[in-house]
């Protein structure tokens, strides 16, 4: 059996050209690979979509239909910031050659043949009839949507954050153990498709995760007993444990994502699952932070990586109030030659923060007192400075002099 694993498509009218380009490449590859199953591990949408001529809905639907004309498709709901509840329902009625199964809550389905030899999804029985369902099964697919707290805590009394987290973790463990029990005895490929944060995963430097996320341990999720774990949510492609993969996003979504984008082709054989990573052409999105050095009239960037060539580049440059008109955008661009495009953000540092930093950087107590006086616009008497010198001398005596 051959499976394709993609995730985090993030369809958006704001990045429509990139979304369409990645989709065309993946669909072309699917036609060559001819998988038995394609799993999409959440965040198909980037945000709540409106059905209009300028939205991403029509090209996203066309892409899904094209993929479902090549193989069966299983998709789970992603983070509610991206896949709004109910946003995948539109795929249930999509006219396609192969079936599409959508999961907005945990479920286990069986990929099998029908009486006419076609491929269908069936809910996996949890009783004794399960063994007869296994006889016709090509694969078992455990579907695990993003663990939104609102779903797991629905109908339960209000509790503290710690109590809620513990309750959700117990519920997740129960679901994973149910996956293991349902799949017990099946000798074919078992796949778990999940959109979640697994402990130990490395994010892209530009990816932003929502606060107080529920993290699942690698050993905990492995209790499902799957032969391959198809994960989504983290945009960097990586294998975090044996046959436990984040496919990564299908294109560069956020500034700071400079890693290669890809999807996985998984083949199941007698020796287990083998994974091939297929690179997706996509333009990188580099992020650099810098400040302007008035003494040298140079843009100072402490990041040594020169990763902006042919990339979409965002430069955040921190300026003091008096520097805002000293340097032009063209001069900033010259510091980063060869980028595909530039987005320059000028961030003005409040005067109070600048002066505070000067106090911190001062090395002697006299210097700190002088900087403080400038900050609060006070005049220090000579006696105060003499006293500061005496205090510092007391705290730090000359080691060459006898105590």
N, C-alpha and C positions, 0 to 999 in steps of 0.2 A: 504494500500500500504506500502511496505517495501523498504527502500533505504539504500544503503551503501555509505559512504562518506570517500574517501581516498585522500591524497594529497602528493606532494613533495616526489616522489619516488627516484629521483636523480640517475637514472641508470648510472653507470660508471664502466669502466674496472678496475679502481683503487680500488673500493670497491665491486667488483663483487660478492664475496662470501656472503657478507652481503645483497646485493640486492636480490640475488637468494633466500637466506634463508627467508627473509621477504616476498617475492613474494609467495613462496611455502606455507607459513603459511596463508597468506591472501586468496589465492585461495582455500585452504582446508576449511577455514572458510566460504567462499562464497558458496561452495558446500553444506554446512550444513545450512546456513542461507536462501539460495535461494531468493535473493532479486528481486524485480521487476525492479530495476534500480540501477546502480552503477555509481557514479559521481566521476571523478578525477579532483581535483582543481589545475592543473598546475604543472610545473616543473617535468614532467615525466623523462626528461633527466637531467643529471648533467652538461653536456657541449656538444658542437658540436661533433657528433659521426662520425666515419669513418666506412664504411662497410668492416670489416675484420674479420678473424677468432678469433682474440683476443679481439675484441671490445664487448661492452655490447648490441649491436643491436640485435643479434639473440636471446639471452635469454629474452630481453625486449619484442621482438615481440611475442615470445612463451607465455610469461606471459599475454600479452594483448589478444592474441587469446584464451587462456584458460579462461580468465575472460569473454570475449564476448561469449563464449560457455555456460556460466552460466546465464547471464542476459544482457540486453542492457547496453551500456556504453556511457557516455557523458564525454568529456574531453576538457578542455580549455588550451590555450597556456599560459605558464608561463613566467617568466622573460627571456628576450633575452640572458642574460648571461648563461642560462641553456637550455631553449627550444628555439633553433634558429628558426627564421621565416621559415616556411615550414617543420619543423622537425616532425610535427604530421601528415602530409599528407600521410605518408606511411600506416597509420591505416585505411584510407578510403577504400582501396581495399583489406583489410585483410579478408580472407575467414573464416567466423565464423557463428555460429548458429543464434546469435542475432546481431542487427545493432550497429555500432559505429558512433557517431556523433562527429565531430571535429570542434572546434570554434577558429579561429584566429582573429576574430573581434566580437563585441557584436552581439548577435542574440537571438531569442526566438524560441524554438521548442516545438512541442506537441508530447508527447509519447502517442500512440494510437494503436488500433487494425486495421489490414487491413481486406479485404473481406474474407480472408481465416482463420482469427483468429490469425494470427501472430502479433508480436509486431514490430512497425516501428516508426521512427521519421519523423515528417513533419514540415516544416516551418510554424510558426503560422501566419495566415493572420492578417493584420492590418485594413481590411475593414469590411463591414457588414457580410461577409461570416464567420467571426470569430465564431459566435454563433453556426453555424452548425458544425464547427470543434470541438468545445467544447463538442458536444454530444458524440463524439467518443473518447474523450481524457481521458487518465488515469492520466496524470499530465502535467503541464506546466513547462518547464525548461528554465530559463533565463541564458544565457551563457555570462560571462564577463571575457575575457582574461586580462592578465596583461596590465595596461595602460602605454605602452611604449611611451615616448615623441615623438619619431620619427614617430609613427603612427598618433598620435593626431595632430601633427603640420605639417604633410605632405602637401606640396603645399601652405603653408601659409608664408607670409613674415617674415623675421627675426625680432625678438623682444627681449626685455630684459628677463632675467630669471623670474622676478616677473610677467611680462605680460604673458609669456608663461604658467606659473603655473596657473594663473587666467583663461586663455583661456581653458586649459585642464580641470580644475575643472568645468567650465561651461559646457563643452562638456560631462563630466561624469555625471553631474546632469541631462542633457538632456536625456542621455541614460537610466538612472535609472527611470526617469519619463515616458519614453516610455515603459519600462518594466511594470510599474504600469498600464498604459493605455491599453496595449495589454492583460494583465491578468485580467482586470476588468470584473466581471460577471462570471468568472469561479469558480465553487464551489468545485473543487477537489484540490489536493495538488499542491501548487506552490513552486518551488524550484529555488533559485538563486545560481549558481555556479560561484565563482569569485576567481581570483588570484590577490590579491591586499593587500595593507597595510591599515588596518582600525585603526583609532586613538584609543589608549588605549590598544592595544594588547601588550603582554609581550613577548619579544624574548627570545630564549635560550641564555645563557651567551656567547656561542661560535659562534652564528650565526652572519654573517656579512651582513648588508643590504647596497645596493648601495646608494651613496650620492644623495641628492636632490630628494628623492622619493616623489611621489604624495600620500598623505595620505587622506583617505576618512573618514568622520565622521560617527559614528554609526547611528546617527539620519538621516543622508543623505542617507545611503545605505538602511535603513529601509523603505524609501519611495517606494521601489520597491514592497512592499506589499506581500512579500513571506512568506510562512509558515515555511520555513527552509532555512538558508543561509549556504551553504557549501563552506568554504573558504580555500584557500591555500596561501603559501608564508612564514608564520611564522611556525617554526619547533616545537614549543611547543603547545601541545594540550590544548585548552581552550575555554570556552564559554564566549564571550565578551559582549553579550547581549542576550536577550531572544531568544532562537533558532537560534543564530548566532554563529557558531562554526568554529574555526580552528581545523582541524583534527590532524595537526602536521605531521612531516615526518614519513615515514614508517620504517626508521632505523636511528641510530645515524650517522649523516653526518659529523659534525664538532667537533673538540676538544672543550670541554666546555659544550657539550650537555649531561647532566646527568639525565634528566627527563625521565619518562617512555614514550615509544612510543605506539601509539594506532590508531585505526580507529573507526568511528562511525556507528552504526546501528540505523536508524531512522524509526519509525513506525508512520503513520498518521492515526488518528481516529477522531471520532466526537469531542473529547476534545482537538484536536490539535496534535502537534508532540511530541513524547517521544523519548529520545535519550539514547542509551546504548553504553558505551565506552568499546571497546574490546582491551585489551593489546596485543601488538606485542612483542614477545621475541626478544631482541636486546641488544648487549653489549654496555654499556655506554662508553662515550669518555670524560675523565676528563682532565682538564687543570689546572696546578698549576704553579705559579711564585714564585721564591725564590732567596735568595742571600746567599753567604758564609760569615760566621762570622769568621774572622781570629783569633780573641781572644779566641774563644771557639772551633774552628775547627768544627763548626756545620752548617748544612744547615738550614736556617731560612725561614720558610714559614708562613706568617701571615694569610693565609686562614685557618680558623678552621675546615672546612669540610674535613672529612676523607672519600672521595667519590671514591677512586681509587681502592678499592678491586674488583678484577675480571674485571676491566675496562681497556680499552686502555688509557694509561696515557701519556700525553705530559708534560714535565717539562722544563720550561724556567728558567734557572738559570743565574743570573747576577753576573759577576765576574770582579774584577779589573784586569788590565793587569798582575800584578805579581801573581795573584791567579790561572791562567789558568792551571798550571801544579801541583797545590797543591792538588786538589781533583779529584778523579777518578769517572767514570760513575758508577762503582759498589758501591761506597760510597753514591752517589746520590740515587741509587735504594734502598739502605738499609733504606733511610729516608721514602720511600713509599713502604712498604712491601705488597705483595699480589696482585699487579696489574697483569693483564693478559699480557700486553706488555708495553714496555717503549720506548718513543721517547724523547731524551734529547737534548735540544738546549742550547748551551753555548753562552751567549751574553756578549761580553766584553764591559765594560763601558769605554768610552774614558777618559784618564787621566784628561783632562780639566773639564769634567763633575764631576769627583770625587772631584777635588779640589774646584770647585764651590760649591758643596754640603757641603764641609767642612767649607767654608766661611759662608754659610747660617746657619750651625749648631753652629758656634761660638757664644758665649753668650755676650761677651764684645767687645767693639770697639778695644781694644788692640789685642785680639785674632783674630778678623776679619782682622786687618791690618797684623798680622804675617802670617795668612793663605794666604792672598793676595800676600804677598811678596814671599812666597814659590811658588805660582802659576806662577808668572811672573819672578821668579828667580832673585829678587832684594834684596839688603841688606838695611835694614832700620836703620837709625841713632837712637841712644837712645833718641834724642830730639823729634823725631816724635812720639815715644811711650809715652813719658811723656806728649806731647800735646794731644794725644788720651785720656790718663787718665783724663787730665784736662777738655776736652770737655765732656766726659761722666759724670764727676762729676758735671759739670754745668747743663747738661740735666737731671741728676738724682740725686739731692742733697740728702744727708742723712737726712731722716725725723726727726731724733732725734736732729739735730742741728738747731738752730734758723736761719731763713732766713734773 
